[in-house]
Amino acid sequence: MTAQVSPQSDETGPARSKIDSTLRAILRDVLGLSEERAAELTPDSGLFGHLPELDSQAVADLLTEMEDRFDIIIEDDEVDGDHLETYGGLLALAEAKTVTS
Amino acid sequence: MTTPLKFIEWPSPTVDGGTRNEAALAFDGGRAMRLLVIPPLFEEANKLRHLLVEALRRLDASGIDSFMPDLPGCNESRAHLAEQTLDGWRTATAEAAGHFRASAVLTVRGGALLRPTGLPGWDYAPQDGPKVLRSMMRARIISTKEAGHPETREEIEAKGRTEGIALAGWQIGPEMFAALETAELPPPETGVIVLDQETIGGRPLWLRAEPDFDAAQADALAAVIAIAMRDSA
């Protein structure tokens, strides 16, 4: 196995760009977005409460998939409405968890 | 030549030792190669049903019979879901394997927890009991928070174990809840292959917020099964 270390990586966790691309891939899978549409997500893009198909079960599945792909555990009290409302909020949660875990 | 898709009934065992007719989706041409399909549990069964039915159509065209029984308490079943137990479902799938004279078994996601022993086959993206419960409990935590009367995971677990609980609209009885909390995947068995999503390709359909379908995944799933069943026939 060869380790590929990107220049941005450090010992605190994966590079931010990697977290961002993985999170976009998860949302692409959950929402059935095209690659182009997933790439267009901005920090302000609305999620929970903005997209009718993103109900509580879909959000729960999304968080569980984040746990699996980032190899993190997201505690229930770590998630608040701000994290789920926009792409930027969700990305902040993913970044905070992958740096501390 | 293709066989018509039929919904048939079969005598599924009940907890009190009797039987109750349950429905099964079947392509039954009386052929030698016979696949039993154990669907995912709860909501994922709905999300993957289209894919599975289309895969079974393709298997039919390849000369393979298939049977996908409803789990008691699900789909067309007249049994109450809240009264079902994991062991009861295991008994039902084992009986189904015999009743339909299955020569192989495909389990999907949490359906792997119900795999009958002694038959070759595939576990597609298997999921253990704690993972099945994890997302469902999380959904309840999020929705109760949204509704302004938040519940903690501990409260949900305590209620689930003592009186049972509705998770994402699914009535889970106390025995079922407790069993899922510790249910591990069956140990590796000769002739049973784990299929991951990379083998099937595309995006996992159980993740989709709105049920979706992908013909290429149905092709891939059917191809893996048909090639192996023909080779061993």
Interface residues (C-beta under 8 A of the other chain):
Chain A: I26 R28 D29 V30 L31 G32 L51 E53 L54 D55 S56 Q57 A58 V59 A60 D61 L62 L63 T64 E65 D76 V79 L84
Chain B: E43 K131 R134 S135 M136 R138 A139 R140 I141 I142 S143 E146 T152 R153 A168 R203 P204 W206 L207 R208 A209 E210 D212
